[in-house]
Amino acid sequence: MFRGLGIIILVVLCAGLFSPVMACPDRVYIGLYVDGLHSDCDEYVTAYKPFTLWVWVLPSMQGVTCLEFRLEKPEWLELLGMTEHILAADLEEDFDWFGEGGKMCYEYCRFQWTWVFQFTLMPTDASATGFITMHEWARSGNLLSTTCKEDYPIQALIPITYLAINQSCEIGTENATWGAIKGLYKDQ
């Protein structure tokens, strides 16, 4: 009896270890959130009350070492400060992440959800709506990452969430989202 129970527990644990949330995808995803659990992608603001924007990356099966991107925010959001991940290698220069953007690297390869930066922002208008969005680094024209394989091959960096301000966020910005798949059959 205990042997059968042990097998069942082992199967359940393995299923949990290899669930879609925990398993590494074959692409590198990046998202904008307001929490340390990368689950909340909208913020309902109060004027002059700061909040924290988290930039999170989900590496591919090949891992991730560096990221190139830039962020855009509404003018009524003021940047008060920035914290980089403790494992971030020293930045080559002082990048303007909400302007031209930049390149950030980790000291060693990452294979699971890892936050990249935390930005402290302060809204000056509580009634406005908008988004904080992710775009190509202006200097290179790329929204990309480098993997951990030999010679650090490049992989596209795919945004999965933007941060919605005073409105609901949309999760999954690719054409292959579940909503897009359901949309194929909607009119039939």
Number of C-alpha atoms within 10 A of each C-alpha: 5 7 8 9 10 11 11 12 12 12 12 11 12 11 11 13 12 11 11 10 12 12 16 19 16 12 16 25 20 24 25 28 25 20 18 15 12 18 13 18 22 23 21 14 20 15 14 14 11 18 19 19 22 25 25 23 27 26 29 23 17 21 24 28 22 22 26 23 25 24 20 15 18 14 11 16 20 15 15 12 11 14 11 16 14 11 15 16 15 11 13 10 9 8 14 11 18 17 13 17 22 25 20 22 21 18 12 14 18 21 19 18 18 19 22 21 21 22 19 17 20 21 21 17 14 17 12 15 15 15 17 19 18 26 20 18 21 15 13 14 12 17 21 23 30 23 24 21 13 6 8 15 12 15 19 15 26 21 21 19 27 23 27 22 23 17 16 13 17 13 17 17 13 12 9 10 13 10 11 14 11 11 11 9 8 8 6 5
